[in-house]
């Protein structure tokens, strides 16, 4: 294995509740990983029902040794509704994903949109500087590089 932090396999876990947003987020993350040098064949995408299930999927990927993943990019969207459900899902997804990376040492990029409406979500999945799928992949790659440098 070389010193390249993007060598090996990478996982993308995506909450598929909002199908269009999920596919746009995955596209951005995949493109960013490939831009960083990850072989497209080394990217596995796992769809889960929604953002609430992302921490468990991330944990399974982080603990996997067939293949061992260099990082996990967690993607999804939670759109504010008329109930408190939004607050619970957002905070538990964020807490759970953070717990996975702290517990396993595997970088987990956080690309879960927490927005008020579909328009805001689409603005953050359309490419460019506000593409949260790409930003989450970039964060995971950066942290994998740091882990490599620190041994």
C-alpha positions as CSV (number, residue, x, y, z in Angstrom):
1,X,0.0,0.0,0.0
2,X,1.3,3.5,-0.8
3,X,1.0,6.6,1.3
4,X,-1.9,7.7,-0.9
5,X,-4.9,8.4,1.5
6,X,-7.4,7.6,-1.3
7,X,-6.0,4.2,-2.2
8,X,-8.3,1.3,-1.4
9,X,-12.1,1.1,-1.0
10,X,-14.5,3.9,0.0
11,X,-18.1,3.6,1.1
12,X,-20.9,6.0,0.4
13,X,-24.0,5.5,2.6
14,X,-27.1,7.4,1.4
15,X,-30.5,7.8,2.9
16,X,-32.8,7.2,0.0
17,X,-36.0,8.8,1.4
18,X,-35.7,11.7,-1.1
19,X,-34.7,9.8,-4.2
20,X,-33.8,12.7,-6.4
21,X,-31.7,14.4,-3.7
22,X,-30.0,11.1,-2.9
23,X,-28.9,10.5,-6.4
24,X,-27.6,14.0,-6.8
25,X,-25.7,13.8,-3.5
26,X,-24.1,10.4,-4.6
27,X,-23.1,11.9,-7.9
28,X,-21.3,14.8,-6.2
29,X,-19.6,12.5,-3.7
30,X,-18.6,9.9,-6.4
31,X,-17.2,12.7,-8.7
32,X,-15.2,14.2,-5.8
33,X,-13.7,10.8,-4.7
34,X,-12.7,10.1,-8.3
35,X,-11.2,13.6,-8.6
36,X,-9.1,12.8,-5.5
37,X,-7.8,9.7,-7.2
38,X,-10.2,6.9,-6.0
39,X,-10.7,4.2,-8.6
40,X,-14.5,4.2,-9.4
41,X,-14.5,0.5,-8.9
42,X,-13.4,1.0,-5.3
43,X,-16.5,3.0,-4.4
44,X,-19.4,1.1,-2.9
45,X,-22.8,2.8,-2.5
46,X,-25.2,1.5,0.2
47,X,-28.7,2.9,0.3
48,X,-30.6,3.0,3.6
49,X,-34.2,4.1,4.1
50,X,-33.4,7.6,5.5
51,X,-31.0,9.7,7.5
52,X,-31.8,8.1,10.8
53,X,-30.3,4.8,9.6
54,X,-27.0,6.3,8.4
55,X,-25.1,5.9,11.6
56,X,-25.7,2.1,11.7
57,X,-24.8,1.8,8.0
58,X,-21.6,3.9,8.6
59,X,-20.7,1.7,11.6
60,X,-21.0,-1.5,9.5
61,X,-18.9,0.0,6.8
62,X,-16.3,1.4,9.2
63,X,-16.0,-2.0,10.9
64,X,-15.9,-4.0,7.6
65,X,-12.8,-5.8,6.6
66,X,-14.2,-7.2,3.4
67,X,-13.2,-4.7,2.1
68,X,-11.8,-2.4,4.7
69,X,-13.0,1.1,3.9
70,X,-10.6,4.1,4.0
71,X,-13.6,6.4,4.7
72,X,-17.3,6.6,4.7
73,X,-19.3,9.4,3.1
74,X,-22.7,9.8,4.7
75,X,-25.4,11.5,2.6
76,X,-29.0,12.3,3.0
77,X,-31.6,15.0,3.5
78,X,-34.0,16.0,6.2
79,X,-36.5,18.6,5.2
80,X,-38.3,20.5,8.0
81,X,-41.9,19.6,8.4
82,X,-44.7,20.6,10.8
83,X,-43.6,18.3,13.6
84,X,-40.6,17.9,15.9
85,X,-39.5,14.8,13.9
86,X,-37.1,17.0,11.9
87,X,-35.1,17.9,15.1
88,X,-34.8,14.4,16.3
89,X,-33.7,12.9,13.0
90,X,-31.2,15.7,12.4
91,X,-29.5,15.6,15.8
92,X,-29.5,11.8,16.0
93,X,-28.0,11.3,12.5
94,X,-25.3,13.9,13.3
95,X,-24.6,12.4,16.7
96,X,-24.5,8.9,15.5
97,X,-22.2,9.6,12.5
98,X,-19.8,11.5,14.8
99,X,-19.8,8.6,17.3
100,X,-18.9,6.1,14.5
101,X,-15.8,8.0,13.5
102,X,-14.7,8.6,17.0
103,X,-15.3,5.0,18.0
104,X,-13.7,3.4,14.9
105,X,-11.1,6.0,13.7
106,X,-12.6,5.8,10.2
107,X,-13.3,9.2,8.7
108,X,-17.0,9.8,8.1
109,X,-17.9,12.7,5.9
110,X,-21.2,14.4,6.9
111,X,-23.3,15.3,3.9
112,X,-26.8,15.2,5.5
113,X,-28.8,18.2,4.4
114,X,-30.9,19.8,7.1
115,X,-33.0,22.3,5.2
116,X,-36.4,24.1,5.4
117,X,-37.6,23.2,1.9
118,X,-36.9,21.3,-1.3
119,X,-35.6,24.4,-3.0
120,X,-32.8,24.8,-0.4
121,X,-32.0,21.1,-0.8
122,X,-31.7,21.3,-4.6
123,X,-29.4,24.3,-4.2
124,X,-27.1,22.2,-2.1
125,X,-27.0,19.2,-4.4
126,X,-26.5,20.8,-7.8
127,X,-22.8,20.9,-8.1
128,X,-20.5,23.8,-7.5
129,X,-19.4,25.1,-4.1
130,X,-22.7,24.2,-2.4
131,X,-22.6,20.6,-3.4
132,X,-22.8,18.8,-0.1
133,X,-22.1,15.4,-1.5
134,X,-18.8,16.6,-2.9
135,X,-18.0,18.5,0.3
136,X,-18.6,15.4,2.5
137,X,-16.4,13.3,0.3
138,X,-13.7,16.0,0.4
139,X,-13.8,16.1,4.2
140,X,-13.5,12.3,4.5
141,X,-10.5,12.3,2.1
142,X,-8.8,15.1,4.1
143,X,-9.3,13.3,7.3
144,X,-8.0,10.0,5.8
145,X,-4.9,12.0,4.7
146,X,-4.4,13.3,8.2
147,X,-4.8,9.9,9.8
148,X,-2.2,8.5,7.3
149,X,0.3,11.3,8.2
150,X,-0.1,10.7,11.9
151,X,0.4,7.0,11.5
